[in-house]
């Protein structure tokens, strides 16, 4: 019997370790990873999802580093922890995590979680042609609609929380680039938007490092020079990142490309679900698109596609807002069980920048 046969015939067992085994399902949406935590996490305390987000940040952040950082993850890993929701109509609550902390909304994760919730029976009887999954994100209730036929899940679309243009034509001083004009829009998280051409870059062809450096410079400048606020909660009032675009904001049937750089210079491989939400809200605010006019958004990183459209006028405090529908596809990549050995000096994770 050769060595591969001997290994294959042996029952796989976890090595000696301390603490709980952390079991996860790995997925990706348009190339952007999502690590969904199945088991092994301690109880997350808090009356609501936002208070649970504060609790994990203050008391359980070491587990974010364990699962997101190397050697189990990588600089651009993204995660989701399913929690109980205080909203009766929610099928599940969720906390999002990344290389810097915890976000308030994540569209690529909602698309993946929609499939996951149906496949892992977190909702009652699935229905064809679509099964609705109500996901309570820190920004609010997001309704996902999962294609379901012959026992199989497929594409997912979701309806966002109220999205709105926060400010347009905002001038910020960006070191090395003088004054830069940006728009700021909210799609469950706040983003700054600017064309990559402003920096002499091409969203599809320039080096990722050059795009990341430009976007990070904008993010840092906006954070230091613009005060954000959100009508519902100050927990939502922070700039999540900057989205560089190809500048093609006027309606077209051709795809428009963008790249999102968020958290600590983390690069989204997908077109960015909450970013598409915010960009559609911005285009709608400017009169560049109409209700139910579908646009296709392309990732400058991978070429993957989402669609987005404004589907309903609404308000958010004093802001004129819109509900946005975003659609895409997620795929499973594997199952893993992670442990920590007591003598592993790197067991809590590390990042290379």
N, C-alpha and C positions, 0 to 999 in steps of 0.2 A: 504494500500500500504506500503510495507516494505521500509526501508531506501535506499536499493540499487535501487529499482524501482523508488523512488522519485528522486534520483540523476540521474538515466538514462533518466528520462523523461524531465529533465531540460536542456535547451540549454546551452552548455558550453561556458562561456565567460571569457575573460582574466580579471584578477583582476586590480584594479587601479595601475598605474605605471607611470614612467617618461621615456622619450626617446622612441626610436623606438622599435618595437617588432622584435626580431631576430628569424626568422623562419629557420629551418634546416631539412635536411633529414639525418638520421643516417643509415650507412651501415657498413658491415665488410667484409674484405677479409682474409680468412684463420684465422679468429679470431681477426685480427687487426682492430680497429675501424676507421671509417672515418665519420666525421661530415661535411656535405656539406652545406654551408650557402646559403640559398635561397634568403633571403631578410632582410632588416633592416640595412645593412651595409652602411656607408656613401660612397660618391664617392671616389674612389681610383685614385689619380692623378699620372701621369707619362707617358712618351712617350712609354715606352716599359715595358715588364713584369719584367725585372730586376729592372728598376727604380720604378715600382709599389711596388716591394718587399721592396725596401729601404723606400718608402713612408709609407707603413703600419707599418714598424718597428719603424719609427721615429715619426709618428703622430697618429696611430690608435692601438697601441699595447695593450691598455686597453681592447679592444674588444677581442683580442686573449685570455687574461686572463679571461674575462667574460665567454667565450664559452668553453675553454679548462680546466680551473681549476674547483675545487669544488666550490659551490655545484651543478653546472650544468654539469660539466665534472668530470675528475679525473686525477691522476698523469700521466697516460699513454694515455690520450686522444689525438687524432690526427684530424686535420681539413683541409678543403679545401675551398678556396674562389675563385669562378669563376670570371674572369675579362676579359676585352677586350684584344685581342692580336694585335700587330702591324704587324704580319705576315699574308699576304693575304690568304694563304692556311690553316691557323689554323681555326678550328671550335670553339675553345674557348681557353682562357688563364687561368692559374690557379696559385694561391699562396698556398703553403703548410704551415701549422702551427702546433706547438707542445708545449711541456711544457717549452721550453727554448727560442723559437723564430721561425724562418722561414727557412725551408730547400729548397734545390735547385731541388731535384728530390724525387719522392716517387712512387715506382712501385705498391704497394698495392693500393694506391690512384688512379693511372692511370687505374688499372683494374676496380675499382669501378666506376670511372668517365666515363669510356667507356659505361658501362650499363646505368648509369644515363643520359648521353648525348643523347642516343638513346631513352630511355623511356620518357625523358622530352623534346624531340623534339628540341634539340639544333643542330641537323644535319638535312639535307634535307632528302628526302624519304629514309627510311631504305631499305636495300637490303639483300636478302637471297643468300647464306648461311651466309654471313658476311657483316657487315656494318663498313666501315672505319671511324674512328674518329681521327682527327688531334688535339692533345692537346699540346699547347705551355706551357711548364714548364719553370721555371727560367733557367734550364740548356740547354734548346733548344726545338726543335719540336720533339715530341714523337708520333708515329703513332700506334693507337690502332685498333684492329680488333675484333668486337663484334659479337658473334654468334647470328643470328636472324632468327627465323622460326615461321610462323603462328602468327605473332604479338608479339612474346615473345623473350626477350634477354636471353643470357646464358653466357657461358664462354667467356673469353677475353684473347687475346694475344697482346703483344705490341712489337714494334721495338724501341730499345733504341737509344739515342744519341751515338756518338762514345765513346766506353769504352776502357780503357787501363790500363796496369800494370804500375804504377808510379815508384815503386822501390821494389826490392825483397831482402830478407835476410838482412833487416835493423836491426841493433842491437841497442836496447834502454835499458837504465837502468830503471828498474821498482822497486820502493821501496817495499821491502819485498820479491822480487822475483829475485834479482840480474839482470843479463843481459837477455833480452828476444829478440828472433829473430822474426820479423814480416815481412809480405808483405803488401804493400800499393797499392790499386787499385781503379780506378775511374769508377763508373757506373751511372753518373749523380750527384754523391756525392762521396767524398773520404772516404774509410774505411781502417782500419788496420785489418789484418787477422792473427790469430794465433790459433793453436789447443788448445782446452780446457785441453788436457792431460798435456800440459806444466805446468799447475797449479794443477795437480792432480785431475782434475774434469772430470766428464762425462756429455757431452752436453745434454743427455736425462734423466739422473737420479739425477744429483747433485741439491742441493737447488738453486733456482733462485737467492737468495741473494748472494750466493757464486760466481755464474757466473757473476752477475752484478758487484760485487766488483772487480773481476779479470779484467773484460773488462774495467771498468772505470779507473782502475789503468793504463792499457795499453794506453787508450785514452789520459789521462793526460800526460803521459810520451812522447808519440809521438807528441802531441801538443807543448810541451816545447822543444823538441830536434830535430824535423824534420821540415824543411821549405818546404811547399807545393807550387806549382804553377800550374796554368791551362792556356793553350795557348789562350783561348778565353776571359777570364775575371778574374780579381782578386776576384770578388764577389764569384767565385766558388772555390777559393783556401783555403779551410779549411777542417779539419778532422771532419766528421759528427759523427763518432763513431767507435766502434770495433766490429768485428764479430768473435765470437768463433766458431770453427768448430770441427767436429769429426775426422779431419785429413785425411779423405778419399778423397783425391784430384784426384787420378788416376781414369781414366774412369771406370765406372761400371754401370750395369743396375739397381743395387740396389740404393735406395735413400741415399743421404749423408745429414747429419743433421748440422744445424748451429743455432746460436742465436745471434741476433743483439742487441747491447745496444748503444743507440744513444742519442743525445742532452744531457739533464741533467739526465743521468742514466735511460732513458726511455727504456722499453723493448718491442721489436716488437713481437707480437704474431704470425705473419705470417713468412714464410721463408725470407721475405724482398726482394721486387722486385728489387730495385736498388742495394741491396747487392748481389742478385743472378747475376745481370748484371755484377757487378764488379768481382765476384768470377769466373764466366765463362770467362771473359776477362783475368783474372790471370791464370786460367788453360790453356787457349788457348796459352797465352804467353809462358808458360812453356812446351808446346808441349804435355800436358796430355790429351787434347781432340782435335778433328778435326772439321772442319766446318760441320754444320748440324748434329752433334752427340748430341742427346738429353740426358740431365741428369735430374734426379728428385731430388729436394731439399726439405728437410723436416724441419719444425720448431721444434726446441728443446723444445719450450714452449708448443705447442698445438698438434704437430704431423701433422698439415696441410701441404699440398704439393703444390709446384709450379714446373713447368718444365722450363728449360733454355737451349739455344743452341746458338752458334756463327753462324751467317748466312751470314756475309759479311765482308771481309777485308776492312779497310779504314784507314784514318790517322786523327790525332788531333794534329795540329801543327807538332812538330818533333816526336811525339809518334806514333808508329805503333798501330793501334786501330782496333776495331771490332764492328760491330753492333750485338747486342744480342737480341734474341727473348725470352721473358718470358711469361708464360701463367698461369692463375689461374682462380678462380671463386670468385665473390663477391655476397653478399646477403643484402637485405634491412632489417632493424630492426625497423624503426619507423619514425614518423614525430613529431617535437616538435616546440613549440613557447615559447621563453624565454623573460622574462621582468625583469626590475629592479625597485624595490620599493624605494622611496626616503629615507625612514628611515632605510633601510637595511644596516647595517654597514659592511656586508660581500658581498655586491652586486657586487664588482669588483673581487671576487674570492680569493681563497687561496689554498695552497697545503700543505699536510702533507708529510714529508719525513721520 
